[in-house]
Amino acid sequence: MSPAPLQFDVIVIGTGSGTKLVRPVAALGYKVAVIEKDAYGGTCLNRGCIPSKMLIHPADIISTLKDEAPKFGIQLTASNQPLQTKMDQKALIDHVCKEIDADSQSIPPMYDRTENLTRFSGSAEFIGERVVKVTQVVGKAETTYTITAPRVYIVTGCKASVLDVPGLQGTPYMTYREILRAPSTFESMIVIGGGYIACELGYYAARVGNTEVTFLVREKMLRGEDEEIRAEFEKEFRSKFNVKIGVSPTALAYENGEFHVTVVDKNGVKETLIAKGLLVATGVEPDTTPLHLETSGVKLDAKGFIKVNHKFETTCPGVYAFGDTIGRYLFKHSSNFEGEWLFNTQYAPEKNKEFIKKWVDSKTGGVLYPPMPHAVFSYPQIGGVGLTQEQAIEVYTKDGVIVGRADIADVAMGAALRATSGFTKLIFRKSDKQLVGAHMVGEQASVVIHMAIAYMNMNATLYDMVDSIYIHPALVEVLRDACRDARGQFQKLG
């Protein structure tokens, strides 16, 4: 006869944004179990946003030396000779891994010191409604536990999605997980993909590794962006790097330490490309298969993401899911917000009345999201929040929106930077002049966009923005000029 399951009040599967619940709930006296099968801290800390940006920053420095310094007559090499940079890539990777691993390894001892909290390092598998089997392996010893709780939270994130290309499996290709710890990115590399992972990590390899990178893009780069912003990024990116658009890989071989990738374009013309390294950056998919959710009654959508309602409830009573695994937003900051929303509404509503007033739908009790921002840390940068122009037209019609636009080159700091590209666009709803979207491509875009994020969070109108005082000559004046452009259009309407 099997022993009775260990009883808890709360089970959290995943220690990325699951941390928004683990210790705060335990601090309230609830008996909490947390399960982690991989490095503690989740994707963002160990194999995502944090290590990637630690690698991309040196790429930005090299881009400044290669692309920006010559604009100012700064000569770093003999006349008319291209700048050759050399960086100790292994030392960089060692530094990043040391920092990241130290942060990750600090989490288990912190959990172990937390009252009411039990930590399980192993894989989780549902064997019934709110009943989870945990398998821990230490050396050759395997220990299995069965645990249960009235509330279970699934926060298992995503994993790399890999194209089904004949010949790929069994080769030493890399995904984002491997390249972030690779001591070298080879002298040549093929990057399959045109999304933000490809644009960021391919950029890192090209600059820091002095790698000759070829990007293979099926349709267009950064498809989810505002079309005008996306097109500007693609133009600038292609001016620096070798990008083949409109091609699809059809076969692959790995011979004598080289990848041979056969692609076909839209006209059916085939070409074989050869490189020492291969990065497959074709997106992510939910990491839910090992959980055996079918045994718990938790249903998935067509793409494998967990189905939840407006309160993050799954189809199994008492089981919740949030973060990347539900597929709404694939950002760390959105996952954190969802975890905080669940904590504030389920465990501490009396202490968080202002939060609930703003972010809980008074009619349904469901989540209301703040304006959700994002950024692409590549060359150039992109920052955005709210609706794209295409989305705004779909919601409000073409005649229902006004779009203000300003070029970086036309503001004082743009002149100081000698900018030749990049711009900001602000999208206003015509009926009440409220800001519903803001997008920027170019220098400091991931920083400048925060002013628009704040305005959207306050439901600001055009005149709230245009009447503000902007620091001169900071680059944020590009937002002011976009506001003035929109104001001029409104004034013409009478």
C-alpha positions as CSV (number, residue, x, y, z in Angstrom):
1,M,0.0,0.0,0.0
2,S,1.4,3.4,-1.0
3,P,2.0,5.9,1.8
4,A,-0.4,8.8,2.0
5,P,0.7,12.0,0.2
6,L,2.6,14.6,2.1
7,Q,0.1,17.4,2.8
8,F,0.9,21.1,2.1
9,D,-1.2,24.2,1.8
10,V,0.4,25.4,-1.4
11,I,2.6,23.8,-4.1
12,V,4.7,25.9,-6.5
13,I,6.3,24.2,-9.5
14,G,9.1,26.4,-10.8
15,T,11.4,29.0,-9.2
16,G,11.5,31.7,-11.8
17,S,8.5,34.0,-11.3
18,G,7.2,31.4,-8.9
19,T,9.3,33.2,-6.4
20,K,6.6,35.8,-6.2
21,L,4.6,33.3,-4.2
22,V,7.0,30.9,-2.5
23,R,8.5,32.9,0.4
24,P,5.7,35.5,0.7
25,V,3.1,32.8,1.1
26,A,5.2,30.9,3.6
27,A,5.7,34.0,5.6
28,L,2.0,34.2,6.2
29,G,2.1,30.8,7.9
30,Y,1.0,28.6,5.0
31,K,2.9,25.3,4.5
32,V,4.5,25.6,1.1
33,A,6.3,23.1,-1.1
34,V,8.5,24.4,-4.0
35,I,9.7,22.1,-6.8
36,E,12.6,22.9,-9.2
37,K,14.1,20.4,-11.7
38,D,16.8,22.7,-13.0
39,A,18.9,25.6,-11.8
40,Y,17.1,27.7,-9.2
41,G,15.9,31.1,-10.5
42,G,14.3,30.0,-13.7
43,T,15.0,30.9,-17.3
44,C,15.6,34.7,-16.9
45,L,18.4,34.3,-14.3
46,N,20.1,31.2,-15.7
47,R,19.6,31.1,-19.5
48,G,17.7,34.1,-20.6
49,C,17.4,37.9,-20.1
50,I,20.2,38.4,-17.5
51,P,23.1,36.5,-18.9
52,S,22.2,37.5,-22.5
53,K,22.4,41.2,-21.6
54,M,25.7,40.7,-19.7
55,L,27.0,39.4,-23.1
56,I,25.3,41.9,-25.3
57,H,26.7,44.9,-23.5
58,P,30.2,44.2,-24.6
59,A,28.8,43.8,-28.1
60,D,27.4,47.3,-27.8
61,I,30.8,48.7,-26.8
62,I,32.4,47.1,-29.8
63,S,29.6,48.5,-32.1
64,T,30.4,51.9,-30.7
65,L,34.0,51.5,-31.6
66,K,33.4,50.1,-35.0
67,D,30.3,52.0,-36.2
68,E,30.1,55.2,-34.1
69,A,33.7,56.3,-33.5
70,P,34.5,56.9,-37.1
71,K,31.6,59.4,-37.3
72,F,33.6,61.7,-35.0
73,G,36.9,61.3,-36.7
74,I,38.2,59.0,-33.9
75,Q,40.9,56.8,-35.5
76,L,41.6,53.5,-33.8
77,T,43.6,51.9,-36.6
78,A,45.9,52.9,-39.4
79,S,44.1,55.0,-42.0
80,N,41.5,53.2,-44.1
81,Q,42.0,49.9,-42.3
82,P,39.0,48.2,-40.8
83,L,38.9,48.0,-37.0
84,Q,39.8,44.5,-35.7
85,T,38.6,43.9,-32.2
86,K,39.7,41.0,-30.1
87,M,38.1,40.0,-26.8
88,D,38.8,37.2,-24.4
89,Q,35.4,35.5,-24.9
90,K,36.1,32.7,-22.5
91,A,37.0,35.1,-19.8
92,L,33.7,37.0,-20.5
93,I,31.7,33.7,-20.4
94,D,33.5,32.6,-17.2
95,H,32.6,36.0,-15.5
96,V,29.0,35.8,-16.5
97,C,28.6,32.2,-15.4
98,K,30.3,32.9,-12.1
99,E,27.9,35.8,-11.4
100,I,24.8,33.9,-12.6
101,D,25.6,30.6,-10.8
102,A,26.3,32.4,-7.5
103,D,22.9,34.1,-7.6
104,S,21.2,30.8,-8.5
105,Q,23.0,28.8,-5.9
106,S,22.1,31.3,-3.2
107,I,18.4,30.5,-3.6
108,P,18.3,26.9,-2.1
109,P,19.9,27.9,1.2
110,M,17.6,30.9,1.4
111,Y,14.6,28.6,1.0
112,D,16.0,26.1,3.5
113,R,16.2,28.9,6.1
114,T,12.6,29.9,5.5
115,E,10.0,28.7,8.0
116,N,7.0,26.7,6.6
117,L,8.9,26.1,3.3
118,T,10.0,22.6,2.0
119,R,12.2,22.5,-1.1
120,F,12.3,19.6,-3.6
121,S,15.0,19.5,-6.2
122,G,13.7,17.2,-8.8
123,S,11.1,16.6,-11.6
124,A,7.4,17.0,-11.0
125,E,4.6,14.9,-12.5
126,F,0.9,15.1,-11.8
127,I,-0.6,11.7,-10.9
128,G,-4.1,13.1,-10.1
129,E,-6.0,16.3,-9.3
130,R,-3.6,18.4,-7.2
131,V,-1.4,15.3,-6.5
132,V,2.2,15.6,-7.6
133,K,4.9,13.0,-7.7
134,V,8.4,14.4,-7.2
135,T,11.5,12.5,-8.2
136,Q,14.8,13.6,-6.8
137,V,18.1,12.1,-8.0
138,V,21.3,12.6,-6.1
139,G,24.2,10.7,-7.6
140,K,22.8,7.2,-8.3
141,A,20.1,7.4,-5.6
142,E,16.6,8.2,-6.6
143,T,13.9,9.3,-4.1
144,T,10.3,9.7,-4.8
145,Y,7.7,11.8,-2.9
146,T,4.0,12.2,-3.4
147,I,2.7,15.6,-2.3
148,T,-0.7,17.3,-2.5
149,A,-2.2,20.7,-1.7
150,P,-5.5,22.6,-2.1
151,R,-3.6,25.1,-4.3
152,V,-1.0,24.2,-6.9
153,Y,0.7,26.8,-9.1
154,I,2.5,25.8,-12.4
155,V,5.2,28.2,-13.4
156,T,7.5,26.1,-15.5
157,G,8.2,28.5,-18.3
158,C,9.3,27.6,-21.8
159,K,12.1,25.9,-23.6
160,A,13.7,26.3,-27.0
161,S,11.5,25.4,-30.0
162,V,13.6,23.6,-32.6
163,L,12.7,23.3,-36.2
164,D,12.2,19.8,-37.6
165,V,15.0,19.9,-40.3
166,P,16.2,16.6,-41.7
167,G,19.7,16.0,-40.4
168,L,19.6,18.4,-37.5
169,Q,19.2,15.9,-34.6
170,G,22.4,14.5,-33.4
171,T,24.5,17.5,-34.5
172,P,26.2,19.9,-32.0
173,Y,23.9,22.8,-32.8
174,M,23.1,25.4,-30.2
175,T,20.0,27.0,-28.8
176,Y,19.9,30.1,-26.5
177,R,20.7,27.7,-23.7
178,E,24.0,26.5,-25.1
179,I,25.4,29.7,-26.6
180,L,25.1,31.6,-23.4
181,R,27.7,29.3,-21.9
182,A,29.8,28.6,-25.0
183,P,33.4,29.7,-24.5
184,S,33.6,30.5,-28.2
185,T,31.1,31.3,-31.0
186,F,33.3,30.0,-33.8
187,E,34.8,31.9,-36.8
188,S,31.6,31.4,-38.7
189,M,28.0,30.7,-37.7
190,I,24.6,30.3,-39.2
191,V,21.6,31.6,-37.2
192,I,18.2,30.2,-38.1
193,G,15.5,32.6,-37.0
194,G,14.5,36.3,-37.2
195,G,12.9,36.9,-33.8
196,Y,14.4,38.7,-30.8
197,I,16.5,35.7,-29.6
198,A,18.1,35.5,-33.1
199,C,18.6,39.2,-33.3
200,E,20.1,39.5,-29.9
201,L,22.3,36.5,-29.6
202,G,23.4,36.6,-33.3
203,Y,24.4,40.2,-32.7
204,Y,26.4,39.1,-29.7
205,A,28.2,36.4,-31.6
206,A,29.0,38.7,-34.6
207,R,30.5,41.5,-32.4
208,V,32.1,39.8,-29.4
209,G,33.2,36.6,-31.1
210,N,34.3,38.3,-34.3
211,T,32.1,35.6,-35.9
212,E,31.0,35.8,-39.5
213,V,27.3,35.3,-39.0
214,T,24.6,34.6,-41.6
215,F,21.0,34.9,-40.5
216,L,18.4,32.8,-42.2
217,V,14.9,34.4,-42.0
218,R,11.8,32.7,-43.4
219,E,9.6,35.8,-43.8
220,K,10.7,39.0,-42.1
221,M,12.6,40.0,-38.9
222,L,10.7,40.7,-35.7
223,R,7.3,40.0,-37.0
224,G,5.4,41.1,-33.9
225,E,6.7,44.7,-33.9
226,D,5.0,47.8,-35.3
227,E,5.6,47.4,-39.1
228,E,7.3,50.7,-39.6
229,I,9.6,50.1,-36.5
230,R,10.3,46.6,-37.7
231,A,11.2,47.8,-41.2
232,E,13.6,50.4,-39.9
233,F,15.3,47.8,-37.6
234,E,15.6,45.3,-40.5
235,K,17.1,48.0,-42.8
236,E,19.7,49.0,-40.2
237,F,20.5,45.4,-39.1
238,R,21.0,44.3,-42.7
239,S,23.4,47.2,-43.3
240,K,25.7,45.6,-40.7
241,F,25.1,41.9,-40.9
242,N,24.5,39.2,-43.6
243,V,20.8,38.5,-43.5
244,K,19.0,36.2,-46.0
245,I,15.2,36.8,-46.0
246,G,12.6,34.6,-47.6
247,V,14.6,31.3,-47.2
248,S,13.8,28.1,-45.3
249,P,16.2,25.3,-44.3
250,T,15.3,22.0,-46.0
251,A,18.2,19.8,-45.1
252,L,21.3,19.8,-42.8
253,A,24.5,17.8,-42.5
254,Y,27.5,18.0,-40.1
255,E,30.7,16.9,-41.7
256,N,34.3,17.5,-40.6
257,G,33.4,20.0,-38.0
258,E,31.2,22.1,-40.3
259,F,27.4,22.5,-40.7
260,H,26.1,22.3,-44.3
261,V,22.6,23.9,-44.3
262,T,20.6,23.7,-47.5
263,V,18.0,26.4,-47.9
264,V,15.3,27.1,-50.5
265,D,14.0,30.6,-51.4
266,K,10.4,31.6,-52.4
267,N,11.3,30.9,-56.0
268,G,12.4,27.3,-55.3
269,V,16.1,28.1,-55.7
270,K,18.4,26.0,-53.5
271,E,21.6,27.1,-51.9
272,T,23.9,25.3,-49.4
273,L,25.6,27.4,-46.7
274,I,28.6,26.2,-44.7
275,A,29.7,27.4,-41.2
276,K,31.5,26.1,-38.1
277,G,28.6,26.9,-35.7
278,L,24.8,26.8,-35.8
279,L,22.4,28.6,-33.6
280,V,18.8,27.5,-33.8
281,A,16.7,30.5,-32.6
282,T,13.2,29.8,-33.8
283,G,11.3,30.7,-30.8
284,V,10.1,29.0,-27.6
285,E,7.4,26.5,-26.6
286,P,5.9,25.6,-23.2
287,D,7.8,23.2,-21.0
288,T,4.7,21.2,-19.9
289,T,5.1,17.7,-21.4
290,P,7.0,16.2,-18.4
291,L,4.2,17.3,-16.1
292,H,1.6,14.8,-17.5
293,L,-1.1,17.4,-17.0
294,E,-3.7,15.1,-18.6
295,T,-3.8,13.1,-15.4
296,S,-4.9,16.2,-13.5
297,G,-7.5,17.5,-15.8
298,V,-5.5,20.5,-16.8
299,K,-6.1,21.3,-20.5
300,L,-3.7,22.8,-23.0
301,D,-4.3,24.9,-26.1
302,A,-3.3,24.0,-29.6
303,K,0.3,25.2,-29.1
304,G,0.7,23.3,-25.8
305,F,0.3,26.3,-23.5
306,I,-1.8,25.8,-20.4
307,K,-5.4,27.1,-20.7
308,V,-6.3,29.6,-17.9
309,N,-9.2,32.0,-17.4
310,H,-9.0,35.7,-16.3
311,K,-8.0,34.6,-12.8
312,F,-5.2,32.2,-13.9
313,E,-7.4,29.2,-13.0
314,T,-6.8,26.1,-15.1
315,T,-9.5,23.5,-16.0
316,C,-8.6,21.6,-12.8
317,P,-10.1,23.3,-9.6
318,G,-7.3,24.6,-7.3
319,V,-4.6,24.4,-10.0
320,Y,-3.3,27.8,-11.4
321,A,-0.7,28.7,-14.0
322,F,1.0,31.9,-15.0
323,G,4.1,33.2,-16.7
324,D,5.4,31.9,-20.0
325,T,3.7,28.6,-19.7
326,I,0.3,30.2,-20.4
327,G,1.6,32.0,-23.5
328,R,0.0,35.5,-23.0
329,Y,3.2,37.5,-22.7
330,L,6.6,36.0,-22.8
331,F,8.4,38.5,-20.6
332,K,9.9,38.2,-17.1
333,H,8.2,41.4,-16.1
334,S,4.8,40.2,-17.1
335,S,5.3,36.9,-15.3
336,N,6.3,38.8,-12.2
337,F,3.2,40.9,-12.4
338,E,1.0,37.8,-12.7
339,G,2.6,36.2,-9.6
340,E,2.2,39.5,-7.6
341,W,-1.4,39.7,-8.8
342,L,-2.1,36.2,-7.5
343,F,-0.4,36.9,-4.1
344,N,-2.2,40.2,-3.6
345,T,-5.6,38.9,-4.6
346,Q,-5.5,35.5,-2.9
347,Y,-3.3,36.0,0.2
348,A,-3.1,39.7,1.1
349,P,-6.1,41.6,-0.3
350,E,-6.6,43.8,2.7
351,K,-3.0,45.1,2.5
352,N,-3.2,45.7,-1.2
353,K,-6.5,47.5,-1.8
354,E,-5.0,50.1,-4.1
355,F,-3.4,47.4,-6.3
356,I,-6.7,45.5,-6.4
357,K,-8.7,48.7,-7.2
358,K,-6.5,49.3,-10.2
359,W,-5.7,45.8,-11.6
360,V,-8.7,43.7,-10.7
361,D,-11.8,43.9,-12.9
362,S,-14.6,45.0,-10.6
363,K,-17.2,43.0,-12.6
364,T,-15.4,39.7,-13.1
365,G,-12.7,39.7,-10.5
366,G,-10.2,38.9,-13.2
367,V,-6.8,40.4,-14.0
368,L,-6.4,43.8,-15.7
369,Y,-2.9,44.2,-17.1
370,P,-0.9,47.4,-17.0
371,P,0.4,48.6,-20.4
372,M,2.9,45.8,-21.2
373,P,6.3,47.1,-22.4
374,H,9.0,45.2,-24.2
375,A,12.5,45.8,-25.7
376,V,14.8,44.2,-28.2
377,F,18.5,44.6,-27.2
378,S,20.2,44.4,-30.5
379,Y,21.6,46.9,-33.1
380,P,19.6,49.1,-33.2
381,Q,17.5,48.8,-30.0
382,I,13.7,48.7,-30.0
383,G,11.4,49.7,-27.2
384,G,7.6,49.6,-27.3
385,V,4.5,49.6,-25.2
386,G,0.8,49.3,-26.0
387,L,-0.8,48.9,-29.4
388,T,1.1,49.0,-32.7
389,Q,-0.2,51.2,-35.4
390,E,-1.7,48.2,-37.2
391,Q,-3.4,47.0,-34.0
392,A,-4.7,50.5,-33.2
393,I,-6.3,50.8,-36.7
394,E,-7.9,47.4,-36.2
395,V,-9.4,48.4,-32.9
396,Y,-10.3,52.1,-33.6
397,T,-10.3,52.2,-37.5
398,K,-7.8,54.2,-39.6
399,D,-9.7,57.4,-39.0
400,G,-9.9,56.8,-35.3
401,V,-6.1,57.2,-34.6
402,I,-3.5,59.9,-34.9
403,V,0.2,58.9,-35.1
404,G,2.9,61.4,-34.1
405,R,6.4,60.8,-35.4
406,A,9.8,62.2,-34.7
407,D,13.3,61.3,-36.0
408,I,16.2,61.0,-33.6
409,A,18.4,63.0,-35.9
410,D,16.1,66.0,-35.6
411,V,16.5,66.5,-31.8
412,A,19.5,68.1,-30.1
413,M,20.9,64.9,-28.7
414,G,20.4,63.2,-32.0
415,A,22.7,65.8,-33.5
416,A,25.3,65.2,-30.8
417,L,25.1,61.5,-31.5
418,R,25.3,62.2,-35.3
419,A,22.3,59.9,-35.7
420,T,21.4,59.0,-39.2
421,S,18.5,56.6,-38.4
422,G,15.9,55.8,-35.7
423,F,12.7,57.4,-34.7
424,T,9.8,57.4,-32.3
425,K,6.1,57.1,-33.0
426,L,3.2,57.8,-30.6
427,I,-0.3,56.5,-31.3
428,F,-3.2,58.4,-29.9
429,R,-6.9,57.5,-29.9
430,K,-8.6,60.4,-31.8
431,S,-11.8,60.4,-29.7
432,D,-10.1,61.4,-26.4
433,K,-6.5,62.0,-27.4
434,Q,-5.3,59.2,-25.1
435,L,-2.0,57.6,-25.7
436,V,-2.6,53.9,-26.7
437,G,0.8,52.9,-28.1
438,A,4.4,54.1,-28.2
439,H,7.3,52.6,-30.2
440,M,10.9,53.6,-30.7
441,V,13.8,52.2,-32.7
442,G,17.4,53.5,-32.3
443,E,19.8,54.7,-29.7
444,Q,18.7,54.2,-26.0
445,A,15.2,53.0,-27.1
446,S,14.9,50.6,-24.2
447,V,15.4,53.5,-21.8
448,V,13.6,56.3,-23.5
449,I,10.4,54.3,-23.9
450,H,9.9,54.3,-20.1
451,M,8.6,57.8,-20.2
452,A,5.8,56.6,-22.5
453,I,5.2,53.6,-20.3
454,A,4.6,55.9,-17.3
455,Y,2.3,58.1,-19.3
456,M,0.2,55.1,-20.5
457,N,0.0,53.8,-17.0
458,M,-1.5,57.1,-16.0
459,N,-4.0,57.1,-18.9
460,A,-2.3,60.3,-20.1
461,T,-3.6,62.3,-23.1
462,L,-1.6,64.1,-25.8
463,Y,-1.8,67.4,-23.8
464,D,-0.5,65.8,-20.6
465,M,2.5,64.8,-22.6
466,V,3.1,67.9,-24.7
467,D,2.7,70.2,-21.7
468,S,5.4,68.4,-19.7
469,I,8.9,69.8,-19.5
470,Y,11.6,67.6,-21.0
471,I,15.2,67.8,-20.0
472,H,17.2,69.6,-22.8
473,P,19.0,68.2,-24.6
474,A,18.2,64.7,-23.5
475,L,17.3,62.1,-26.1
476,V,13.8,61.9,-24.6
477,E,12.9,65.1,-26.4
478,V,12.2,62.8,-29.4
479,L,9.0,61.9,-27.5
480,R,8.1,65.5,-27.1
481,D,8.6,66.2,-30.8
482,A,6.4,63.2,-31.7
483,C,3.7,64.7,-29.4
484,R,4.1,68.1,-31.1
485,D,3.7,66.3,-34.5
486,A,0.4,64.7,-33.3
487,R,-0.8,68.0,-31.8
488,G,-0.3,69.6,-35.2
489,Q,-2.4,67.0,-36.8
490,F,-5.2,67.4,-34.2
491,Q,-5.1,71.2,-34.7
492,K,-5.6,70.8,-38.4
493,L,-8.8,68.8,-37.7
494,G,-10.2,71.8,-35.9
